[in-house]
Amino acid sequence: MDNATETANPVVIDLVDSRGDIKSVHYDVQSNIMKWSSGGLLSLDRVGRKYQKTQQPWEHQRQFTITPSSPGHKHGPFQLVKIQLGLKCNFQCGYCAQQDGRDHSSSSMVPVRKNANRENVAGFVAGLRSWLNPAQEIRFELWGGEPFVYWSDFKPLAESLLDIYPQARVGTVTNGSLINKQIADWILTHDRVDVTISHDGPGRHRTDDVLNNHYVHELFHRLLESRRSLRFNCVLTSDNLSIVDIRHYLARRLSTSYINIVLLTEGLATPANQNVVAPSLADLSIVFEELIAGKSLFAFGEEIQDFFSMLQTSKPAVCIGHKCGLDRPDAVVVNLNTQNIVTCQNTLPVGRHLLGHVSDLPGPVLNTVWHWRSRDNCIKCPVLAFCRGGCLYLENDEFSKACLFQFYYRLPFLCAAVFFITGLIPIRLVSWMGDIDLSSMTQSCRENLEKGN
């Protein structure tokens, strides 16, 4: 594979300096090479890097082009095991990716299950050793719906996993509303358990604020005292794009410093229904401004640094892994009740997303997804390094809508990275998406640059 070969039509990014002079950068997406239009690679000195060659050939990291007609396989040894408890939830968030799999015939308030399905839990645990080595370092993730709706299943299952796999960690993402004294005390006594609460700060898309739950407050502070974290995860929407505001909101409600808030994000909400509105470039100016000011690097710094590394080593795009990683043979999603392998934690073991049974391991065929290498949009996209293909299993109009949302959401990341490298403000981008005027997103930063701020 020749990683120096440039595509015929590189992305063009126009930049402006404090005097109003315009320079252009050509970005070859496939080779991850950026050059001035006048010739010569961009210097990486401003971001503390030098160009270098990798010691290992890139061929070893080349991604497979997985499609339904050219499927992948699940064979391990597994590093990530997601266990789907079910899709029941006591909330109905408008942007939830699991909506299609839910039964909405009953009240939104789903009661906590009182009796564990002991046979299912015991059967699942008994079968683990046949396909998972207890000596492996494995990350288990227990997923709902709302996982604590299934507390009577969750607790014995998690305890069994921690007992059988002494090097493993167990993680879960919860809305936090069902955390009570019993659950909080259990979390505190298991230091290999990681809990993340979904919360969108001031842009909450549900009626109840789980931060009114005093057990959440107590759990947060007791974990902090023991040098552990109760993490938070937010979903951004067009009316709630400031991850800095979300972090400060959480800090105020929890009576702590924002430094103590570990905040992750799924990024921009996918248009799962008509209620999700695409942000404009003007809306996205806050994302760009927070990035170049360094205020949001606590959440996005790793993505920016990864992009610098790609440029530094001219990492070929064909070596960029898919966003969620569920295309990998060492990552698997298993339904607790049926022990069936499914595409994703957001899909049920029915229809096309039923890939097989754990007894079929190694070998269940992953024929329900499209790796980004199989999508024409992704192959030539200027924000591929940040988006990394989005959702694997979306198709047709659903994928087209999600792709458009992600393209615009990721433009501030590319523009911020170019700003860090050059010190210049992006004002225009020309790619397969057409000629895009970036001024509404970057204007206020340009004005500050011209004022010397």
C-alpha positions as CSV (number, residue, x, y, z in Angstrom):
1,M,0.0,0.0,0.0
2,D,1.5,3.3,-1.1
3,N,0.6,5.8,1.7
4,A,2.2,8.7,-0.1
5,T,-0.2,8.6,-3.1
6,E,-2.5,11.7,-3.1
7,T,-6.0,11.8,-4.4
8,A,-6.7,13.7,-7.5
9,N,-9.1,16.1,-5.9
10,P,-7.9,17.1,-2.4
11,V,-10.1,19.2,0.0
12,V,-9.3,22.9,-0.2
13,I,-9.5,25.0,2.9
14,D,-9.1,28.8,2.7
15,L,-7.6,30.5,5.7
16,V,-7.3,34.1,6.7
17,D,-4.7,35.9,8.9
18,S,-5.0,39.0,11.1
19,R,-4.3,41.3,8.1
20,G,-7.0,39.7,6.0
21,D,-4.6,37.9,3.7
22,I,-5.9,34.5,2.5
23,K,-3.9,31.3,2.1
24,S,-5.1,27.9,1.0
25,V,-4.4,24.4,2.3
26,H,-4.9,21.2,0.3
27,Y,-5.9,18.2,2.4
28,D,-5.6,14.8,0.9
29,V,-8.1,12.8,3.0
30,Q,-6.9,9.3,1.8
31,S,-3.2,10.0,2.7
32,N,-3.8,12.4,5.6
33,I,-1.4,14.9,4.1
34,M,-1.9,18.7,4.3
35,K,0.1,21.0,2.1
36,W,0.0,24.7,1.3
37,S,-1.5,25.3,-2.1
38,S,1.9,27.0,-3.0
39,G,3.7,23.7,-2.1
40,G,5.2,22.3,1.0
41,L,3.8,20.4,4.0
42,L,2.3,22.4,6.8
43,S,4.7,22.7,9.7
44,L,3.5,21.0,12.9
45,D,5.7,23.0,15.2
46,R,2.8,24.9,16.6
47,V,1.3,21.7,18.0
48,G,4.7,20.4,19.2
49,R,5.2,17.7,16.6
50,K,7.5,16.7,13.8
51,Y,6.8,14.5,10.8
52,Q,7.9,11.0,11.3
53,K,7.7,7.5,9.7
54,T,6.1,4.7,11.6
55,Q,8.2,1.6,12.4
56,Q,5.4,-0.8,11.6
57,P,4.0,-0.9,8.1
58,W,0.5,0.5,7.9
59,E,-0.7,-2.7,6.2
60,H,-1.1,-4.3,9.6
61,Q,-3.8,-1.7,10.5
62,R,-5.7,-1.8,7.3
63,Q,-9.4,-1.9,8.0
64,F,-11.6,-4.6,6.3
65,T,-14.4,-3.4,4.0
66,I,-17.3,-5.1,5.8
67,T,-20.7,-5.1,4.2
68,P,-23.7,-7.4,4.2
69,S,-22.3,-9.0,1.0
70,S,-18.8,-9.1,2.4
71,P,-19.4,-9.8,6.1
72,G,-17.1,-9.8,9.0
73,H,-16.9,-12.4,11.8
74,K,-17.0,-12.6,15.6
75,H,-14.3,-14.9,16.8
76,G,-12.3,-13.2,19.6
77,P,-10.3,-13.3,21.7
78,F,-12.7,-10.7,23.0
79,Q,-11.6,-7.4,24.6
80,L,-15.1,-5.8,24.7
81,V,-18.3,-7.7,25.7
82,K,-21.5,-5.7,25.8
83,I,-24.4,-7.5,27.5
84,Q,-27.8,-6.3,26.6
85,L,-30.2,-6.7,29.5
86,G,-33.2,-5.4,27.6
87,L,-34.6,-2.2,26.1
88,K,-37.1,-1.2,28.9
89,C,-36.6,2.4,30.2
90,N,-38.5,4.7,32.6
91,F,-37.7,7.7,30.4
92,Q,-38.5,8.6,26.8
93,C,-35.8,10.8,25.4
94,G,-36.7,12.2,22.0
95,Y,-33.3,11.4,20.4
96,C,-33.0,7.9,21.8
97,A,-31.5,5.4,19.3
98,Q,-33.5,2.6,20.8
99,Q,-36.9,3.9,20.2
100,D,-37.7,1.6,17.3
101,G,-37.1,-1.5,19.5
102,R,-39.3,-0.4,22.4
103,D,-42.8,-1.2,23.4
104,H,-44.5,2.2,24.0
105,S,-47.9,0.7,24.7
106,S,-47.5,1.1,28.5
107,S,-46.7,4.1,30.7
108,S,-43.3,5.7,30.4
109,M,-42.7,4.8,34.0
110,V,-41.4,1.2,33.9
111,P,-41.3,-0.4,37.3
112,V,-38.0,-1.9,38.6
113,R,-38.1,-5.7,38.2
114,K,-38.5,-7.3,41.6
115,N,-37.5,-10.9,40.7
116,A,-34.4,-11.8,38.8
117,N,-34.7,-14.2,35.9
118,R,-32.3,-16.5,37.7
119,E,-32.3,-19.1,35.1
120,N,-31.2,-16.7,32.4
121,V,-28.5,-15.1,34.5
122,A,-27.2,-18.5,35.7
123,G,-27.3,-19.9,32.2
124,F,-25.4,-16.9,30.8
125,V,-22.7,-17.1,33.4
126,A,-22.3,-20.8,33.1
127,G,-21.7,-20.6,29.4
128,L,-19.2,-17.8,29.6
129,R,-16.1,-19.9,30.1
130,S,-16.8,-21.7,26.8
131,W,-16.0,-18.6,24.9
132,L,-14.2,-16.2,27.3
133,N,-10.9,-17.0,29.0
134,P,-10.9,-15.9,32.7
135,A,-7.3,-14.8,32.4
136,Q,-8.2,-12.2,29.7
137,E,-8.4,-8.4,30.4
138,I,-12.0,-7.8,29.4
139,R,-14.3,-4.8,29.6
140,F,-17.9,-5.8,30.2
141,E,-20.6,-3.2,29.6
142,L,-24.2,-3.8,30.9
143,W,-26.7,-2.1,28.8
144,G,-30.4,-1.3,28.9
145,G,-32.7,0.5,28.1
146,E,-32.2,1.7,31.6
147,P,-29.9,-0.9,33.1
148,F,-31.1,-0.3,36.7
149,V,-34.7,-1.3,35.6
150,Y,-33.1,-4.7,35.5
151,W,-31.3,-4.3,38.9
152,S,-32.3,-7.8,40.1
153,D,-30.5,-9.2,37.0
154,F,-27.8,-6.6,37.0
155,K,-26.5,-7.2,40.5
156,P,-25.9,-11.0,40.3
157,L,-24.6,-10.8,36.8
158,A,-22.1,-8.1,37.5
159,E,-20.9,-9.8,40.7
160,S,-20.4,-13.1,38.8
161,L,-18.4,-11.3,36.1
162,L,-16.2,-9.6,38.6
163,D,-15.6,-12.9,40.4
164,I,-14.9,-15.0,37.3
165,Y,-12.8,-12.4,35.6
166,P,-10.4,-10.8,38.2
167,Q,-8.8,-8.5,35.6
168,A,-12.1,-7.3,34.1
169,R,-14.0,-4.1,34.6
170,V,-17.8,-3.7,34.4
171,G,-19.3,-0.5,33.1
172,T,-22.8,0.8,32.7
173,V,-24.6,3.9,31.4
174,T,-27.7,4.9,33.4
175,N,-30.1,7.8,33.5
176,G,-29.5,7.8,37.2
177,S,-33.1,8.2,38.3
178,L,-33.3,4.7,39.9
179,I,-30.1,5.0,42.0
180,N,-31.1,4.4,45.6
181,K,-29.2,3.6,48.7
182,Q,-28.9,-0.1,47.8
183,I,-27.5,0.6,44.4
184,A,-25.2,3.4,45.5
185,D,-23.8,1.3,48.3
186,W,-23.2,-1.6,45.9
187,I,-21.3,0.7,43.5
188,L,-19.2,2.1,46.3
189,T,-18.1,-1.4,47.4
190,H,-17.1,-2.6,43.9
191,D,-14.1,-0.6,42.8
192,R,-13.9,-2.3,39.4
193,V,-17.4,-0.9,38.5
194,D,-17.6,2.2,36.4
195,V,-20.9,4.2,36.3
196,T,-21.8,6.9,33.8
197,I,-24.9,9.0,34.1
198,S,-26.5,10.4,30.9
199,H,-27.3,14.0,31.5
200,D,-27.5,16.9,29.0
201,G,-27.0,19.7,31.5
202,P,-29.3,22.7,30.9
203,G,-30.6,21.1,27.7
204,R,-32.4,18.2,29.3
205,H,-34.7,16.4,27.0
206,R,-36.9,14.8,29.7
207,T,-39.1,16.2,32.4
208,D,-37.3,15.0,35.6
209,D,-33.8,16.1,36.5
210,V,-32.0,13.1,38.0
211,L,-29.7,15.6,39.9
212,N,-32.7,16.1,42.2
213,N,-32.0,12.5,43.4
214,H,-30.0,13.0,46.6
215,Y,-28.5,9.5,46.3
216,V,-26.8,10.7,43.1
217,H,-25.3,13.6,45.0
218,E,-24.1,11.3,47.8
219,L,-22.6,8.8,45.4
220,F,-20.8,11.5,43.4
221,H,-19.1,12.9,46.5
222,R,-18.3,9.6,48.1
223,L,-16.7,8.3,44.9
224,L,-14.7,11.6,44.6
225,E,-13.4,11.1,48.2
226,S,-12.2,7.6,47.2
227,R,-10.5,9.0,44.1
228,R,-13.1,7.4,41.8
229,S,-15.4,9.2,39.4
230,L,-19.1,9.2,38.7
231,R,-18.9,10.1,35.1
232,F,-21.4,11.9,33.0
233,N,-22.3,11.6,29.3
234,C,-24.2,14.1,27.3
235,V,-25.8,14.2,23.9
236,L,-25.6,17.5,22.0
237,T,-28.5,19.1,20.2
238,S,-28.9,22.2,18.1
239,D,-30.2,24.1,21.2
240,N,-27.5,22.7,23.5
241,L,-24.1,22.6,21.9
242,S,-21.9,24.0,24.6
243,I,-20.2,21.2,26.4
244,V,-18.5,23.8,28.7
245,D,-22.0,25.1,29.8
246,I,-23.1,21.5,30.4
247,R,-20.0,20.8,32.5
248,H,-20.5,24.0,34.6
249,Y,-24.2,23.2,35.0
250,L,-23.4,19.7,36.4
251,A,-20.8,21.2,38.8
252,R,-23.2,23.8,40.1
253,R,-26.0,21.2,40.7
254,L,-23.5,18.9,42.5
255,S,-21.9,21.7,44.5
256,T,-18.4,21.0,43.3
257,S,-15.7,22.5,41.1
258,Y,-16.1,21.9,37.3
259,I,-12.6,20.3,37.4
260,N,-14.2,17.4,39.3
261,I,-16.8,16.7,36.5
262,V,-15.7,13.9,34.1
263,L,-17.9,14.6,31.1
264,L,-18.0,12.5,28.0
265,T,-20.2,13.0,25.0
266,E,-21.8,10.9,22.3
267,G,-21.6,14.0,20.1
268,L,-24.5,15.3,18.1
269,A,-27.9,13.6,18.4
270,T,-28.7,11.3,15.4
271,P,-32.0,12.3,13.7
272,A,-33.9,9.3,15.1
273,N,-37.2,11.2,14.7
274,Q,-38.6,14.5,13.5
275,N,-37.9,16.3,16.8
276,V,-34.1,16.3,16.2
277,V,-33.1,19.5,14.3
278,A,-29.8,19.9,12.5
279,P,-27.7,22.8,13.8
280,S,-26.6,25.6,11.4
281,L,-23.0,26.6,11.0
282,A,-23.8,29.7,13.0
283,D,-25.1,27.4,15.8
284,L,-21.9,25.5,15.6
285,S,-19.8,28.6,16.2
286,I,-19.9,27.8,19.9
287,V,-18.2,24.4,19.3
288,F,-15.5,26.0,17.3
289,E,-14.9,28.8,19.8
290,E,-14.7,26.5,22.7
291,L,-12.2,24.3,20.9
292,I,-9.8,27.0,19.8
293,A,-10.0,28.6,23.3
294,G,-9.0,25.3,24.8
295,K,-12.1,25.2,27.0
296,S,-13.6,22.0,25.6
297,L,-10.3,20.0,25.2
298,F,-11.1,18.2,28.4
299,A,-13.7,16.3,26.2
300,F,-12.3,16.7,22.7
301,G,-8.6,17.0,23.2
302,E,-7.9,13.3,22.4
303,E,-9.7,13.5,19.1
304,I,-7.7,16.6,18.1
305,Q,-4.4,15.0,19.1
306,D,-5.4,11.8,17.2
307,F,-5.8,14.0,14.1
308,F,-2.4,15.5,14.6
309,S,-0.9,12.0,14.9
310,M,-2.5,11.1,11.6
311,L,-0.9,14.0,9.9
312,Q,2.4,13.5,11.6
313,T,2.7,10.0,10.3
314,S,0.6,10.3,7.1
315,K,-1.7,7.6,8.4
316,P,-3.7,6.3,5.4
317,A,-7.4,6.6,5.8
318,V,-7.9,2.9,5.2
319,C,-6.3,2.4,8.6
320,I,-8.8,4.5,10.5
321,G,-11.0,2.3,12.6
322,H,-14.8,2.6,12.7
323,K,-16.2,4.9,15.4
324,C,-17.9,2.3,17.7
325,G,-15.6,-0.6,17.0
326,L,-18.4,-3.1,16.8
327,D,-17.1,-4.2,13.4
328,R,-14.1,-5.7,15.1
329,P,-13.8,-9.5,15.7
330,D,-12.8,-8.9,19.3
331,A,-15.9,-6.9,20.2
332,V,-19.3,-8.6,20.7
333,V,-22.8,-7.7,21.9
334,V,-24.8,-10.5,23.6
335,N,-28.4,-10.6,24.8
336,L,-28.6,-11.8,28.4
337,N,-32.0,-13.6,28.0
338,T,-31.3,-15.5,24.8
339,Q,-27.5,-15.6,24.7
340,N,-27.9,-14.5,21.1
341,I,-25.3,-12.2,19.4
342,V,-26.7,-9.0,18.0
343,T,-25.4,-6.1,15.9
344,C,-25.4,-3.5,18.6
345,Q,-26.7,-2.8,22.1
346,N,-29.5,-0.8,20.5
347,T,-30.8,-3.8,18.5
348,L,-32.9,-6.8,19.6
349,P,-32.1,-10.4,18.8
350,V,-34.8,-10.6,16.1
351,G,-34.8,-10.2,12.4
352,R,-31.7,-9.2,10.6
353,H,-29.9,-8.1,13.7
354,L,-29.8,-11.7,15.1
355,L,-26.3,-12.8,14.2
356,G,-26.2,-16.1,15.9
357,H,-25.8,-17.8,19.3
358,V,-22.8,-17.8,21.7
359,S,-22.6,-21.5,21.0
360,D,-21.7,-20.7,17.4
361,L,-18.5,-18.9,18.5
362,P,-16.1,-18.6,16.9
363,G,-17.8,-17.7,13.6
364,P,-21.1,-15.8,13.8
365,V,-21.3,-13.7,10.6
366,L,-21.5,-9.9,10.9
367,N,-23.7,-9.2,7.8
368,T,-25.8,-6.3,9.0
369,V,-23.3,-3.4,8.8
370,W,-21.5,-1.2,6.4
371,H,-17.9,-0.2,7.4
372,W,-17.1,3.4,6.3
373,R,-14.8,2.0,3.6
374,S,-17.9,0.7,1.8
375,R,-19.6,4.1,1.8
376,D,-18.7,6.6,-1.0
377,N,-19.6,9.6,1.2
378,C,-17.0,8.5,3.8
379,I,-14.2,7.7,1.5
380,K,-13.8,11.2,0.3
381,C,-15.1,13.1,3.4
382,P,-12.9,15.8,4.9
383,V,-14.1,15.0,8.4
384,L,-13.6,11.3,8.2
385,A,-10.8,11.4,10.8
386,F,-13.3,12.8,13.3
387,C,-16.6,11.1,12.4
388,R,-15.1,7.7,11.6
389,G,-18.2,6.5,9.7
390,G,-20.9,7.1,12.3
391,C,-23.4,4.4,12.9
392,L,-22.5,1.1,11.2
393,Y,-26.0,-0.3,10.6
394,L,-27.9,2.7,9.3
395,E,-28.8,2.6,5.6
396,N,-30.5,4.5,2.9
397,D,-32.3,7.7,4.0
398,E,-31.5,7.1,7.7
399,F,-27.8,7.0,7.0
400,S,-28.0,10.0,4.6
401,K,-29.6,12.1,7.3
402,A,-27.2,11.0,10.0
403,C,-24.3,11.6,7.6
404,L,-25.4,15.2,6.9
405,F,-25.8,15.9,10.7
406,Q,-22.3,14.5,11.5
407,F,-20.6,16.2,8.6
408,Y,-21.6,19.7,9.8
409,Y,-21.1,18.8,13.5
410,R,-17.5,17.7,12.7
411,L,-16.6,20.7,10.7
412,P,-15.6,22.8,13.8
413,F,-13.2,20.0,14.8
414,L,-11.4,20.0,11.5
415,C,-11.3,23.8,11.4
416,A,-10.0,24.0,15.0
417,A,-7.3,21.5,14.2
418,V,-6.2,23.5,11.2
419,F,-6.2,26.7,13.3
420,F,-4.0,25.0,16.0
421,I,-1.5,24.0,13.3
422,T,-1.4,27.3,11.3
423,G,-2.7,30.0,13.6
424,L,-5.1,31.0,10.8
425,I,-8.9,31.1,10.7
426,P,-10.7,28.8,8.2
427,I,-13.3,30.7,6.1
428,R,-14.1,28.4,3.3
429,L,-14.0,24.7,2.5
430,V,-14.4,23.0,-0.9
431,S,-15.0,19.3,-1.0
432,W,-17.5,16.7,-2.4
433,M,-20.1,18.5,-0.3
434,G,-19.6,21.6,-2.4
435,D,-18.3,25.1,-1.7
436,I,-19.0,25.9,2.0
437,D,-18.7,29.4,3.4
438,L,-17.5,28.9,7.0
439,S,-17.6,32.5,8.0
440,S,-20.8,32.3,10.1
441,M,-19.0,29.6,12.2
442,T,-15.7,31.3,12.5
443,Q,-16.4,35.1,12.2
444,S,-16.3,36.0,15.9
445,C,-12.9,34.2,16.2
446,R,-11.7,36.0,13.1
447,E,-12.6,39.3,14.6
448,N,-10.8,38.5,17.8
449,L,-7.7,37.5,15.8
450,E,-7.8,40.8,13.9
451,K,-8.1,42.7,17.2
452,G,-5.1,40.7,18.6
453,N,-7.2,39.0,21.3
